[in-house]
């Protein structure tokens, strides 16, 4: 299994970013995929999951209405659209094949700061 995240960066509060995760080494179209994050000095936190058929589940109340997960099974890619970013969204963001992050990529850093 190989998961490669991209799209992170430095953004001002209120800004937007789109994260991507390219998957390989397994049958992507059959897998539920998740985004998790780790803020500085904190543990892993589940953000969102999407089932193989494209249904969605945003777990964190703090991201509801701001983050949207999607996927393109033809491209083996899962996305996380983030808007109205806040400083507390600063974290290393991972995509994972499970909500606990047992199998995850190397992460992409998102820093929200003015």
KOLVEXGU-731502 format. One record per atom (N, C-alpha, C): residue in one letter; atom name; x, y, z. Coordinates in steps of 0.001 Angstrom, whole numbers, plus 500000, padded with zeros to 6 digits. Last residue first. Layout:
a CA X Y Z
...
//
This chain:
x N 498420 534012 510017
x CA 498503 535306 509348
x C 499921 535845 509420
x N 497960 530542 509326
x CA 498553 531613 510111
x C 498560 532904 509311
x N 497926 527246 509134
x CA 496996 528370 509000
x C 497478 529480 509929
x N 499429 524719 507420
x CA 499662 525734 508436
x C 498755 526916 508156
x N 499694 521397 506754
x CA 498806 522543 506574
x C 499047 523492 507741
x N 501719 518974 505243
x CA 501575 519959 506315
x C 500636 521094 505893
x N 500883 515658 504627
x CA 501156 516963 504034
x C 500806 518019 505072
x N 502004 512208 504896
x CA 501366 513428 505352
x C 501746 514660 504548
x N 502682 509705 504205
x CA 503694 510470 504936
x C 503152 511811 505424
x N 499730 507653 504742
x CA 500852 508158 503988
x C 501814 508930 504861
x N 498740 504728 506668
x CA 498606 506100 506189
x C 499843 506509 505408
x N 497268 502534 508603
x CA 497937 502550 507311
x C 497702 503923 506705
x N 496112 503583 510912
x CA 497116 502518 511009
x C 497931 502420 509726
x N 494112 505476 511160
x CA 495392 505863 510599
x C 496484 504812 510696
x N 491595 505020 511931
x CA 492573 505180 513011
x C 493950 505564 512484
x N 490092 504620 509620
x CA 489913 505862 510381
x C 490914 506064 511516
x N 492113 503458 506876
x CA 491251 503184 508014
x C 491172 504435 508881
x N 493785 504283 504989
x CA 492832 503256 504576
x C 491922 502843 505728
x N 494367 507834 504808
x CA 494534 506515 505412
x C 493475 505564 504886
x N 496175 510872 504578
x CA 495089 510013 504137
x C 495406 508610 504626
x N 496989 513431 506937
x CA 497262 512148 506319
x C 496004 511589 505662
x N 498377 516495 507793
x CA 497199 515788 507317
x C 497621 514533 506561
x N 499463 518181 510520
x CA 499940 517301 509456
x C 498752 516436 509060
x N 497939 521408 511127
x CA 498254 520014 511452
x C 498942 519361 510261
x N 495623 523860 511811
x CA 497037 523602 511568
x C 497404 522204 512042
x N 493150 524459 512644
x CA 493241 523428 511606
x C 494694 523111 511257
x N 493347 526604 514311
x CA 493283 525287 514936
x C 493236 524139 513928
x N 493142 528739 512582
x CA 494464 528391 513116
x C 494460 527002 513748
x N 490967 527755 509872
x CA 491240 528399 511155
x C 492614 527974 511650
x N 489469 528212 506661
x CA 490456 527593 507543
x C 490724 528451 508763
x N 487423 528195 504738
x CA 487265 528911 506012
x C 488221 528365 507064
x N 487924 524838 503464
x CA 487659 526263 503330
x C 487447 526874 504707
x N 489209 522111 501775
x CA 489129 522794 503059
x C 488917 524281 502810
x N 488724 519020 500386
x CA 488580 520450 500140
x C 488358 521136 501480
x N 490497 516314 499870
x CA 489889 517010 500995
x C 489908 518500 500660
x N 490317 513304 497864
x CA 490563 514730 498065
x C 489969 515206 499385
x N 491862 510466 496456
x CA 490887 511020 497388
x C 491303 512453 497704
x N 492385 508488 493565
x CA 492699 509686 494345
x C 491525 510072 495241
x N 492338 506871 491269
x CA 492855 506357 492554
x C 493227 507491 493499
x N 491022 507744 489086
x CA 492368 508288 489290
x C 493008 507779 490576
x N 488595 506541 489259
x CA 489337 506366 488007
x C 490779 506837 488149
x N 487616 507457 491653
x CA 488117 506078 491593
x C 488890 505805 490298
x N 487953 510153 493334
x CA 487874 509837 491917
x C 488472 508447 491761
x N 486214 511686 496092
x CA 487158 510726 495517
x C 486897 510582 494026
x N 486037 513932 498930
x CA 485542 513377 497674
x C 486579 512398 497131
x N 485045 515936 501690
x CA 485840 514832 501163
x C 485198 514325 499873
x N 485194 519179 502815
x CA 484444 518238 501988
x C 485384 517180 501435
x N 484855 521500 505475
x CA 485667 520501 504778
x C 484756 519553 504007
x N 482772 523105 506424
x CA 484014 523737 505946
x C 484858 522777 505117
x N 480646 521673 507359
x CA 480351 522862 506567
x C 481581 523552 506026
x N 482581 520556 510063
x CA 481316 520469 509328
x C 481015 521786 508623
x N 484715 520744 511694
x CA 484981 520883 510255
x C 483701 520817 509428
x N 483896 520400 514301
x CA 484602 521641 513982
x C 484854 521819 512488
x N 482938 517879 514494
x CA 481971 518976 514452
x C 482634 520262 513995
x N 484293 515299 512641
x CA 484592 516390 513547
x C 483572 517515 513404
x N 483234 513654 510605
x CA 483075 513329 512014
x C 483246 514529 512916
x N 481571 513365 507709
x CA 482441 514277 508437
x C 482210 514081 509914
x N 481145 511157 505304
x CA 480908 511255 506730
x C 481930 512176 507357
x N 479637 510147 502179
x CA 480553 510925 502995
x C 480169 510929 504452
x N 479779 507967 499322
x CA 479047 508619 500412
x C 480047 509215 501387
x N 481202 506607 497360
x CA 481229 508049 497384
x C 480379 508727 498434
x N 481609 503941 497391
x CA 480643 504431 496420
x C 480494 505946 496466
x N 483411 503614 499462
x CA 483856 503312 498101
x C 482897 503864 497050
x N 483079 506428 501724
x CA 482928 505039 501342
x C 483255 504847 499859
x N 485169 508571 503440
x CA 484294 508417 502291
x C 484270 506958 501879
x N 485682 510587 506378
x CA 485804 509338 505629
x C 484833 509335 504461
x N 487573 512905 508394
x CA 486485 512576 507479
x C 486753 511245 506796
x N 489282 513064 510705
x CA 488620 514229 510140
x C 487397 513838 509326
x N 490713 511860 513692
x CA 489981 511566 512480
x C 489216 512798 512017
x N 493860 512557 514890
x CA 492447 512926 514986
x C 491775 512641 513651
x N 496646 511601 516852
x CA 495920 511543 515596
x C 494444 511821 515826
x N 497661 513934 519483
x CA 497538 512649 518823
x C 496796 512740 517506
x N 499906 516828 519667
x CA 498670 516094 519918
x C 498659 514769 519165
x N 502043 518406 518938
x CA 501946 517979 520320
x C 500714 517184 520679
x N 500344 519848 516245
x CA 501579 519821 517027
x C 501331 519424 518483
x N 497829 517552 515023
x CA 498280 518891 515365
x C 499545 518798 516209
x N 497156 515424 512580
x CA 497875 515468 513846
x C 498404 516870 514056
x N 494377 513835 510928
x CA 495362 514897 511103
x C 495999 514793 512473
x N 492903 511965 508242
x CA 493155 512184 509649
x C 494215 513268 509766
x N 490615 510800 505930
x CA 491622 511820 506223
x C 491697 511943 507746
x N 489971 507621 504391
x CA 489819 508615 505442
x C 490921 509648 505386
x N 488038 505332 502411
x CA 489235 506137 502640
x C 488945 507230 503658
x N 487089 502061 501714
x CA 486734 503311 502375
x C 488025 504060 502685
x N 487776 500423 498631
x CA 488201 500815 499974
x C 487530 502089 500455
x N 487491 499767 496033
x CA 486780 498922 497006
x C 487019 499370 498444
x N 489125 501358 494558
x CA 487685 501539 494382
x C 486852 500710 495358
x N 491716 500386 495151
x CA 491243 501657 495714
x C 489721 501767 495663
x N 493173 497703 495889
x CA 492010 498021 495068
x C 491315 499240 495648
x N 496681 498626 496137
x CA 495486 497924 496597
x C 494325 498353 495704
x N 498695 500108 495075
x CA 499055 498892 495797
x C 497884 498140 496395
x N 497960 503599 495716
x CA 498350 502483 494863
x C 498639 501271 495737
x N 496638 506940 495668
x CA 496773 505617 496274
x C 497212 504580 495246
x N 497094 510257 496378
x CA 497166 509256 495319
x C 497482 507913 495945
x N 495339 512835 497632
x CA 496053 511628 498055
x C 495940 510595 496947
x N 495207 516355 498165
x CA 495018 515175 497319
x C 495810 514022 497897
x N 493575 519272 499412
x CA 494545 518194 499569
x C 494184 517037 498648
x N 493171 522558 498904
x CA 492669 521268 498448
x C 493781 520242 498571
x N 492294 525382 500910
x CA 493280 524476 500341
x C 492565 523215 499872
x N 491586 528800 501784
x CA 491191 527461 501342
x C 492395 526685 500825
x N 491229 531198 504545
x CA 491607 530724 503229
x C 491179 529293 502963
x N 490784 531880 507133
x CA 489723 532154 506176
x C 490008 531652 504780
x N 494186 532649 507772
x CA 492854 532308 508295
x C 491766 532759 507333
x N 496385 531814 505008
x CA 495875 532724 506012
x C 494532 532251 506554
x N 498585 529036 504670
x CA 497415 529787 504230
x C 496953 530688 505364
x N 501056 526916 503488
x CA 500759 527993 504425
x C 499598 528819 503871
x N 500196 523496 502664
x CA 500939 524738 502559
x C 500569 525697 503655
x N 499305 520562 500664
x CA 499383 521369 501865
x C 500170 522651 501626
x N 499405 518962 498421
x CA 498490 520094 498430
x C 498523 520952 499670
x N 499417 515376 498982
x CA 499974 516617 498466
x C 498946 517728 498627
x N 500254 511992 499857
x CA 499469 513206 500018
x C 500198 514401 499425
x N 500189 508788 498902
x CA 501024 509978 498756
x C 500131 511212 498781
x N 500401 505510 499860
x CA 499523 506678 499887
x C 500405 507918 499874
x N 500574 502142 499099
x CA 501306 503411 499048
x C 500289 504531 498946
x N 500853 498813 500000
x CA 500000 500000 500000
x C 500892 501241 500000
//
